[in-house]
Amino acid sequence: MDSIRIVTCSAPVNIAVIKYWGKRDERLILPTNSSLSVCLDQDQLKATTSVALSNSYTQDKIWINGREECIDNPRLQSCLREVRRLSREQHGEEGDKEFEGCVHICSVNNFPTAAGLASSAAGYACLVFGLSKLFKLEGDISRIARQGSGSACRSVLDGFIKWERGERDDGSDSMAVQVCPSSHWPGLEVVVLVVSADKKQVSSSVGMQSSVLTSPLMSHRVGEVVPRRMVAMETAIQQRDFQTFAQLTMKDSNQFHAICLDTYPPIFYLNDTSRRIIHLISRYNQLHPQVRAAYTFDAGPNAVLMVQSSHVQELLDLVCHYFPPSAESSGGYVQGLSSDRQPRPLNQSTQEGVAMDPLPGALQYIIHTKVGEGPRVLDNPGQCLLGQDGLPKTCT
């Protein structure tokens, strides 16, 4: 094979509503508990990756967000090794000739990396999905994506996804399973509050390991709490029961961060603005007979709010009132589905009920999005990140 073969694809961010935190096997990335997440729409949050195969390449290479990175990353190597193993298994001797050569990989995110917005999940899901198309693999690929970044396995499918813990030591039953497609709950929308785009001080991988070793609360969560919540959450999604869904989402987020505080030394992913957001949403819900919005925080300060379509405008008005842009803001504060909206003033009773002072400039920006689909192949040549020479187009 003298010609270059290229596949370009995109994959979504997923936000866990029942959190994955802790591994029972570091090498295979086998979780201590099952988890469940929501994929977000790729129009607002996605990773895009081009993968190229050619026997004219002298070595595997990877570029991420414009920079060449070390290809010897153990997790990346696990994914490449497993893809090539499956290719040999599925295609045999003839396949070895068709798919021989090295790969070049170029990936970009349209959102902050390593800031607690599941960038590694989207990135590895996109990589493995692209490689599976490049090598024409069939069957489940979530177990491969899992070996790059555990939560990546939940971004290779569509909509609402659970990652089953599994029981086998080889990880063969630890995989992603779809609970419902993205079309199942059209009335569920998402508002992301970006508090900080900075890289977090304690990586998720390091934080998990510390919690497993030092948090006494971990065993209770893994053995008692999560199994019950997984059943209840799956039922709530299937029945589109927002009240149960919202309460479980907030409780599980709270417990996850309680585990982080119970870790020694403690891990602080939330900051003062994060806690103000929790206070705001809690007070907002208390003003109404039923819960209207749910917050959840992954390993970072940024909030993800779940809300029904009928209350999106009200929630955005609330957030923009108490977290207005700074005086120096140049626009684009609200992005995504409501990018052209004009904030409306809050009524007096809401302001009196919330009883908080506005904090201008505490948020960098807001993203309004919805539940989204899984990975997709991008057929437009203009979307390809690699040139025919196998180098990123920005370098040519």
C-alpha positions as CSV (number, residue, x, y, z in Angstrom):
1,M,0.0,0.0,0.0
2,D,1.6,3.2,-1.2
3,S,-1.4,5.5,-0.8
4,I,-2.5,7.1,2.4
5,R,-5.8,6.0,4.0
6,I,-7.5,8.7,6.2
7,V,-10.6,8.7,8.4
8,T,-11.9,11.8,10.2
9,C,-14.5,11.6,12.9
10,S,-16.0,13.5,15.8
11,A,-17.1,12.3,19.3
12,P,-19.1,13.8,22.1
13,V,-18.4,14.9,25.7
14,N,-20.3,12.8,28.2
15,I,-21.3,14.0,31.6
16,A,-21.8,11.3,34.3
17,V,-24.9,11.6,36.4
18,I,-23.8,8.5,38.4
19,K,-20.1,9.1,38.8
20,Y,-17.2,6.8,38.0
21,W,-14.5,7.3,40.6
22,G,-11.9,4.6,41.4
23,K,-10.3,1.7,39.6
24,R,-9.9,-1.9,40.7
25,D,-7.3,-2.5,38.0
26,E,-5.1,0.4,36.9
27,R,-3.7,-1.2,33.8
28,L,-7.0,-2.3,32.2
29,I,-8.9,0.6,33.7
30,L,-11.6,-1.5,35.4
31,P,-13.9,0.6,37.6
32,T,-14.8,0.0,41.2
33,N,-18.4,0.8,40.4
34,S,-20.8,1.1,37.4
35,S,-21.6,4.6,36.1
36,L,-24.2,6.3,33.9
37,S,-23.8,9.4,31.7
38,V,-25.4,11.7,29.2
39,C,-23.7,12.4,25.9
40,L,-23.9,16.1,24.9
41,D,-24.6,17.5,21.5
42,Q,-21.5,17.8,19.3
43,D,-22.5,21.2,17.9
44,Q,-21.3,22.7,21.1
45,L,-18.8,20.2,22.7
46,K,-16.8,17.6,20.8
47,A,-13.4,16.2,19.9
48,T,-12.4,15.9,16.2
49,T,-9.8,13.4,15.1
50,S,-8.2,12.4,11.8
51,V,-6.3,9.1,11.7
52,A,-4.1,8.1,8.7
53,L,-2.5,4.8,7.8
54,S,0.4,4.4,5.4
55,N,3.4,2.1,5.0
56,S,5.4,5.2,4.0
57,Y,5.3,6.5,7.6
58,T,8.4,5.6,9.6
59,Q,6.7,5.7,13.0
60,D,3.4,6.3,14.8
61,K,2.8,10.0,15.6
62,I,0.1,12.1,17.3
63,W,-0.7,15.8,17.5
64,I,-3.2,17.1,20.1
65,N,-4.6,20.7,19.8
66,G,-1.7,21.7,17.6
67,R,1.2,20.2,19.5
68,E,3.0,16.9,18.8
69,E,2.7,14.7,21.9
70,C,4.6,11.6,23.0
71,I,3.2,8.5,21.2
72,D,4.6,6.3,24.0
73,N,1.8,7.2,26.4
74,P,0.9,3.8,27.9
75,R,-2.9,4.2,27.5
76,L,-2.5,5.4,23.9
77,Q,-0.3,2.4,23.2
78,S,-2.9,0.1,24.8
79,C,-5.5,1.3,22.4
80,L,-3.2,1.1,19.3
81,R,-2.1,-2.4,20.4
82,E,-5.7,-3.7,20.9
83,V,-6.9,-2.2,17.6
84,R,-4.1,-3.9,15.7
85,R,-4.7,-7.2,17.5
86,L,-8.4,-7.2,16.6
87,S,-7.5,-6.2,13.0
88,R,-5.2,-9.3,12.7
89,E,-7.9,-11.4,14.4
90,Q,-10.7,-10.2,12.1
91,H,-8.9,-9.8,8.8
92,G,-6.3,-12.6,8.9
93,E,-3.2,-12.7,6.7
94,E,-4.7,-10.6,3.9
95,G,-5.7,-8.0,6.4
96,D,-2.1,-7.8,7.6
97,K,-1.0,-6.7,4.2
98,E,-3.9,-4.3,3.7
99,F,-3.5,-2.6,7.1
100,E,0.3,-2.7,7.5
101,G,2.0,0.6,8.2
102,C,2.2,3.3,10.9
103,V,-0.5,5.7,11.9
104,H,-0.6,9.5,12.2
105,I,-3.2,11.0,14.5
106,C,-4.3,14.6,14.8
107,S,-7.0,15.6,17.3
108,V,-8.6,18.9,18.5
109,N,-11.2,19.8,21.1
110,N,-13.6,22.7,20.7
111,F,-13.6,23.2,24.5
112,P,-11.0,23.5,27.4
113,T,-8.8,20.4,27.9
114,A,-8.2,19.0,31.4
115,A,-10.6,21.4,33.0
116,G,-13.1,18.9,34.2
117,L,-15.2,18.8,31.0
118,A,-14.4,15.2,30.1
119,S,-11.9,16.1,27.4
120,S,-10.0,12.8,27.6
121,A,-13.3,10.9,27.3
122,A,-14.2,12.6,24.1
123,G,-10.6,12.4,22.8
124,Y,-10.1,8.7,23.3
125,A,-13.6,7.8,22.1
126,C,-12.9,9.8,18.9
127,L,-9.5,8.1,18.5
128,V,-10.8,4.6,19.0
129,F,-13.9,5.1,16.8
130,G,-11.7,6.6,14.0
131,L,-9.2,3.7,14.3
132,S,-12.0,1.2,14.2
133,K,-13.2,2.7,10.9
134,L,-9.7,3.0,9.5
135,F,-9.0,-0.7,10.3
136,K,-12.6,-1.8,9.4
137,L,-13.2,-3.4,12.8
138,E,-16.6,-5.0,13.7
139,G,-18.1,-5.4,17.1
140,D,-17.9,-3.6,20.5
141,I,-15.2,-0.9,20.7
142,S,-16.1,0.5,24.1
143,R,-13.7,-2.0,25.8
144,I,-10.8,-0.5,23.7
145,A,-11.8,3.1,24.5
146,R,-12.0,2.2,28.2
147,Q,-8.3,1.4,28.1
148,G,-7.5,4.9,27.0
149,S,-9.7,6.7,29.4
150,G,-12.3,4.9,31.5
151,S,-15.2,7.3,30.8
152,A,-14.3,7.3,27.0
153,C,-16.3,4.0,26.7
154,R,-19.4,6.1,27.4
155,S,-18.8,8.4,24.5
156,V,-18.7,5.7,21.8
157,L,-22.5,5.3,21.9
158,D,-25.5,7.5,21.6
159,G,-27.6,9.3,24.2
160,F,-27.8,7.8,27.7
161,I,-25.1,5.3,28.4
162,K,-24.1,3.1,31.3
163,W,-20.7,1.6,31.9
164,E,-21.1,-1.7,33.5
165,R,-18.5,-2.5,36.1
166,G,-18.2,-6.1,35.1
167,E,-16.8,-8.9,37.3
168,R,-14.1,-10.6,35.2
169,D,-10.5,-10.0,35.8
170,D,-9.7,-9.6,32.1
171,G,-12.2,-6.8,31.7
172,S,-14.2,-8.5,29.0
173,D,-17.5,-7.7,30.6
174,S,-16.6,-4.1,31.6
175,M,-18.2,-2.2,28.7
176,A,-20.7,0.5,27.7
177,V,-24.4,-0.3,27.1
178,Q,-27.0,2.2,25.8
179,V,-29.8,2.9,28.2
180,C,-31.8,5.1,25.8
181,P,-31.0,7.0,22.5
182,S,-30.6,10.7,22.4
183,S,-34.1,11.0,20.8
184,H,-35.7,9.4,23.8
185,W,-35.9,12.6,26.0
186,P,-36.1,15.6,23.7
187,G,-37.3,17.8,26.6
188,L,-34.1,17.4,28.5
189,E,-31.5,20.2,28.0
190,V,-28.1,21.1,29.4
191,V,-26.5,24.3,30.5
192,V,-22.7,24.3,31.2
193,L,-21.3,27.0,33.4
194,V,-17.6,27.4,32.7
195,V,-16.0,28.6,35.9
196,S,-12.4,28.0,34.9
197,A,-10.7,26.6,31.7
198,D,-7.5,26.0,33.6
199,K,-6.0,22.6,34.0
200,K,-7.0,21.0,37.3
201,Q,-4.3,20.7,40.0
202,V,-5.0,17.0,40.7
203,S,-5.7,14.8,37.7
204,S,-8.7,12.5,37.8
205,S,-6.4,9.5,37.6
206,V,-4.3,10.5,40.6
207,G,-7.3,11.6,42.5
208,M,-9.1,8.3,42.0
209,Q,-6.1,6.3,43.2
210,S,-5.8,8.4,46.3
211,S,-9.5,8.0,47.1
212,V,-9.3,4.2,46.7
213,L,-6.3,4.1,49.1
214,T,-7.4,6.5,51.8
215,S,-11.2,7.2,51.8
216,P,-13.2,5.1,54.2
217,L,-16.4,6.3,52.5
218,M,-15.4,4.6,49.2
219,S,-16.4,1.1,50.2
220,H,-19.9,2.2,51.3
221,R,-20.4,4.1,48.0
222,V,-19.2,1.2,45.9
223,G,-21.0,-1.6,47.8
224,E,-24.2,0.0,48.9
225,V,-25.0,3.4,47.3
226,V,-24.1,3.1,43.6
227,P,-25.9,-0.2,42.8
228,R,-29.2,1.1,44.1
229,R,-28.7,4.5,42.3
230,M,-27.9,2.8,39.0
231,V,-31.2,1.0,39.0
232,A,-33.2,4.0,40.1
233,M,-31.4,6.3,37.6
234,E,-31.9,3.9,34.7
235,T,-35.6,3.7,35.5
236,A,-35.9,7.5,35.8
237,I,-34.4,8.0,32.4
238,Q,-36.6,5.3,30.8
239,Q,-39.7,7.0,32.3
240,R,-38.5,10.5,31.7
241,D,-39.0,11.2,35.4
242,F,-37.2,14.5,35.8
243,Q,-37.8,14.7,39.6
244,T,-36.0,11.5,40.3
245,F,-33.4,12.1,37.7
246,A,-32.6,15.5,39.0
247,Q,-32.4,14.5,42.7
248,L,-30.2,11.5,42.0
249,T,-27.9,13.6,39.8
250,M,-27.4,16.2,42.6
251,K,-27.0,13.6,45.4
252,D,-24.5,11.6,43.4
253,S,-22.4,14.7,42.6
254,N,-22.5,15.7,46.3
255,Q,-21.3,12.3,47.4
256,F,-18.5,12.2,44.8
257,H,-17.1,15.4,46.1
258,A,-17.6,14.2,49.7
259,I,-15.4,11.2,48.8
260,C,-12.8,13.7,47.5
261,L,-12.9,15.6,50.8
262,D,-12.7,12.3,52.7
263,T,-9.5,11.4,50.7
264,Y,-6.2,12.1,52.5
265,P,-4.9,14.6,51.8
266,P,-8.2,16.0,50.7
267,I,-8.9,16.9,47.1
268,F,-10.7,20.2,46.3
269,Y,-12.2,20.2,42.8
270,L,-14.9,22.7,43.7
271,N,-14.1,26.4,44.3
272,D,-16.0,29.3,45.9
273,T,-17.9,29.9,42.6
274,S,-18.9,26.2,42.4
275,R,-20.3,26.3,45.8
276,R,-22.3,29.5,45.0
277,I,-23.8,27.7,42.0
278,I,-24.9,24.9,44.3
279,H,-26.4,27.4,46.7
280,L,-28.2,29.2,43.8
281,I,-29.7,26.1,42.3
282,S,-30.8,24.8,45.7
283,R,-32.5,28.0,46.6
284,Y,-34.1,28.2,43.1
285,N,-35.5,24.7,43.5
286,Q,-36.9,25.5,47.0
287,L,-38.9,28.4,45.5
288,H,-41.0,25.9,43.5
289,P,-43.2,22.8,44.3
290,Q,-40.9,20.6,42.3
291,V,-37.2,20.5,41.3
292,R,-36.6,22.6,38.2
293,A,-32.9,22.2,37.7
294,A,-30.1,19.8,38.7
295,Y,-26.4,20.5,39.1
296,T,-23.5,18.1,38.7
297,F,-19.8,18.6,38.9
298,D,-17.1,16.3,37.6
299,A,-13.5,16.5,38.7
300,G,-13.3,20.3,38.3
301,P,-15.1,23.5,39.2
302,N,-17.4,23.7,36.1
303,A,-21.1,23.1,36.6
304,V,-23.3,21.1,34.4
305,L,-27.0,21.9,34.9
306,M,-29.8,19.6,33.7
307,V,-33.1,21.3,33.0
308,Q,-36.4,20.7,31.1
309,S,-37.0,22.7,28.0
310,S,-39.9,24.6,29.6
311,H,-37.6,26.1,32.2
312,V,-34.4,26.8,30.2
313,Q,-35.1,30.5,29.7
314,E,-35.9,31.0,33.3
315,L,-32.7,29.2,34.4
316,L,-30.6,31.2,32.0
317,D,-32.1,34.4,33.3
318,L,-31.4,33.3,36.9
319,V,-27.7,32.4,36.1
320,C,-27.1,35.6,34.1
321,H,-28.6,37.7,36.9
322,Y,-26.5,36.2,39.7
323,F,-23.4,35.5,37.5
324,P,-23.4,38.4,35.0
325,P,-20.4,38.8,32.6
326,S,-17.7,41.2,33.7
327,A,-17.7,44.8,32.5
328,E,-14.8,44.0,30.3
329,S,-16.6,41.1,28.5
330,S,-16.6,41.4,24.8
331,G,-19.7,39.4,24.1
332,G,-20.5,35.7,23.5
333,Y,-21.2,35.1,27.1
334,V,-24.1,32.7,26.4
335,Q,-23.1,30.2,23.6
336,G,-24.8,27.4,21.8
337,L,-28.6,27.0,21.5
338,S,-29.4,30.4,23.2
339,S,-26.5,32.4,21.8
340,D,-28.9,35.1,20.5
341,R,-31.0,35.4,23.6
342,Q,-31.4,38.6,25.6
343,P,-31.5,38.1,29.4
344,R,-34.8,39.1,31.1
345,P,-34.9,40.7,34.5
346,L,-35.8,38.5,37.5
347,N,-39.0,39.2,39.3
348,Q,-38.8,40.6,42.8
349,S,-40.1,37.4,44.6
350,T,-37.3,35.3,43.0
351,Q,-34.6,37.8,44.1
352,E,-36.0,37.9,47.6
353,G,-36.2,34.1,47.7
354,V,-32.7,33.5,46.5
355,A,-31.2,36.2,48.6
356,M,-27.7,36.3,47.0
357,D,-25.6,39.2,45.7
358,P,-24.6,39.0,42.0
359,L,-21.0,38.1,41.3
360,P,-19.9,39.7,38.0
361,G,-17.1,37.9,36.1
362,A,-17.3,34.7,38.2
363,L,-18.1,32.6,35.0
364,Q,-16.0,32.7,31.9
365,Y,-19.0,31.8,29.7
366,I,-22.1,29.7,29.5
367,I,-22.9,26.9,27.0
368,H,-26.5,25.9,26.3
369,T,-26.7,22.5,24.7
370,K,-28.8,19.2,24.7
371,V,-28.5,15.5,24.8
372,G,-26.5,14.3,21.8
373,E,-25.6,11.5,19.5
374,G,-22.5,9.3,19.5
375,P,-19.4,9.4,17.3
376,R,-19.8,10.1,13.6
377,V,-17.6,9.9,10.5
378,L,-17.0,13.3,8.8
379,D,-17.0,12.8,5.0
380,N,-16.2,16.4,4.1
381,P,-12.6,16.6,3.0
382,G,-12.4,20.1,4.4
383,Q,-12.9,18.7,7.9
384,C,-9.8,16.5,7.7
385,L,-7.0,17.6,10.0
386,L,-4.2,15.9,8.2
387,G,-2.7,16.6,4.8
388,Q,-1.8,13.9,2.2
389,D,1.8,14.1,3.6
390,G,0.5,12.9,6.9
391,L,1.2,16.1,8.8
392,P,-1.4,18.4,10.4
393,K,-2.7,20.9,7.9
394,T,-1.6,23.8,10.1
395,C,2.0,22.6,9.6
396,T,1.9,22.4,5.8
